[in-house]
């Protein structure tokens, strides 16, 4: 069996300590599950003073699942199927099977006890959507189930903790706002419009280059980009219309617009912005082999190595060795 290790950043085989039940990575040795379980048998005395084995006998997996287990799995799959078709999630049976596998893992860890099946199914489907980079937010699932997004968010975080997904890229990786642009555009305009979507995607790409994505939810960035793109193409939508589509308040949308205005791209006209975006997407020609790129390129110097003439190459090499010598001396003094 494999489990994700945050240190190795990969799915690795795990080793279970037979003495205390701790689960560790089989490659680097990092403790993945610090919970200690007593796997050995224990005996207790009954009222008559006789010793008996504590607990109950559990059937092996190969003996088959119980009827109750099969019924619970089927109920979870039905809930996932209903949410998939209710939200029109693409992927068909593949996304349903992926979410159902997460649901069965939740069952194995007794995560469904005390929680509604629809909440656990939605959390499993959200993990599957993030794994497949589907353009759906957690609030989309909470709106469909008519529950608070904080309630569903708590179930999602607890499930990630149980399944040891806290350090997995599924959870840690930032959600790309570009995934939601086409869906939000169609919801706003009532139809697909590639021109508005492409402009909004260019604006989102500019926001990402200016580090606006870091520490912010993707819906706010999408709302600001969609608002600017819609206005630039002649659509007269208010901030309230955009906020209702992307599920943010108007204050958040206004903040994202102010932040974008403070960037270099925010001071350009839409024509200049799109022209600049096109120039940045066109790949630049790389240097040819043997071409001199140093300061002596206009003086007829011959190519020596790595785009440098012999004089510049010797200077760079000398600086490199001097730097290493200084680092070694400082290290010796500190020791």
Secondary structure, DSSP 8 states (H G I E B T S, - for coil): -EEEETTTTEEEEEEE-TTT--EEETTT--EEE------S--EEE-TTS-EEESS-----GGG---HHHHHHHHHHHHHHHHHHHHHT-TTTHHHHHHHHHHHHHHHHTTTTTTS-HHHHHHHHHHHHHHHTT-S--HHHHHHHHTS-HHHHHHHHHHHHHHTT-TTSHHHHS---GGGGHHHHHHHHHSS--HHHHHHHHHHHHHHHHTT-STTS-HHHHHHHHHHHHHHHTT----HHHHHHHHT--HHHHHHHHHHHHTSSGGGS-HHHHHHHHHHHHS------TT---STTGGGT----BTTB-HHHHHHHHHHHHHHHHHHHHHHHHH-
